């Protein structure tokens, strides 16, 4: 029977007007130190974003989310943060910020398969 591994995850949110604190869940980032696993899944629901804020540039938001994914994967073309070790990249991506793309607080859990867990969390919290 496979073991259970501690993982941490955060929800990536789009906050069009930071002062109003309204947000739309757009992705999930998951990190499992024991398995040296980190990945992010995201999707932009343009219809819901436009309902929340009609002036929001969805292409720009998608660029920011793509940067999250590149940093998560350690893509050397994604800048200096992307070349940090995996724990440091996760902490940077989930740090508190007051920008349009934010992450929730980090939540822990146990899993046997982090990829499967990421997909489940994505379906439950984003889609």
Residue pairs with C-beta under 8 A, 6 or more apart in sequence:
2 112
2 113
3 112
4 110
4 111
4 112
5 32
5 34
5 35
5 110
5 111
5 112
5 114
6 32
6 33
6 34
6 108
6 109
6 110
7 30
7 31
7 32
7 37
7 108
7 109
7 110
7 111
7 114
7 117
8 30
8 31
8 32
8 90
8 106
8 107
8 108
8 109
9 28
9 29
9 30
9 31
9 106
9 107
9 109
9 117
9 118
9 121
10 28
10 29
10 93
10 94
10 103
10 104
10 105
10 106
10 107
11 25
11 27
11 28
11 103
11 104
11 125
11 126
12 25
12 26
12 27
12 28
12 29
12 40
12 42
12 65
12 68
12 101
12 102
12 103
13 23
13 24
13 25
13 26
13 101
13 102
13 103
13 104
14 23
14 24
14 26
14 44
14 49
14 52
14 56
14 61
14 100
14 101
15 21
15 22
15 23
15 99
15 100
15 101
15 102
16 22
16 49
16 52
16 53
16 56
16 100
17 53
18 98
18 99
18 100
22 52
23 102
24 45
24 48
24 49
24 52
25 125
25 126
26 42
26 43
26 44
26 45
26 61
26 65
26 101
26 126
27 40
27 41
27 42
27 43
27 65
27 68
27 122
27 126
28 40
28 41
28 42
28 118
28 121
28 122
28 125
28 126
29 38
29 39
29 40
29 68
29 72
29 90
29 93
29 94
29 103
30 37
30 38
30 39
30 40
30 114
30 117
30 118
30 121
31 37
31 38
31 86
31 87
31 90
32 38
32 111
32 114
33 86
33 87
35 114
36 86
37 114
37 115
38 72
38 86
38 89
38 90
39 72
39 73
39 114
39 115
39 118
40 68
40 69
40 72
40 93
41 118
41 119
41 122
41 126
42 65
42 68
42 69
42 126
43 122
43 126
43 127
44 58
44 61
44 62
44 65
46 58
49 56
49 58
49 61
50 56
50 58
56 100
61 100
61 101
64 100
64 101
65 101
67 78
68 93
68 101
70 77
70 78
70 82
71 78
71 79
71 81
71 82
71 89
71 92
71 93
72 89
72 90
72 93
73 82
74 82
74 83
74 86
74 89
75 82
76 82
76 83
81 89
81 92
82 89
84 92
93 103
94 103
94 106
95 103
96 102
97 103
109 117
111 117
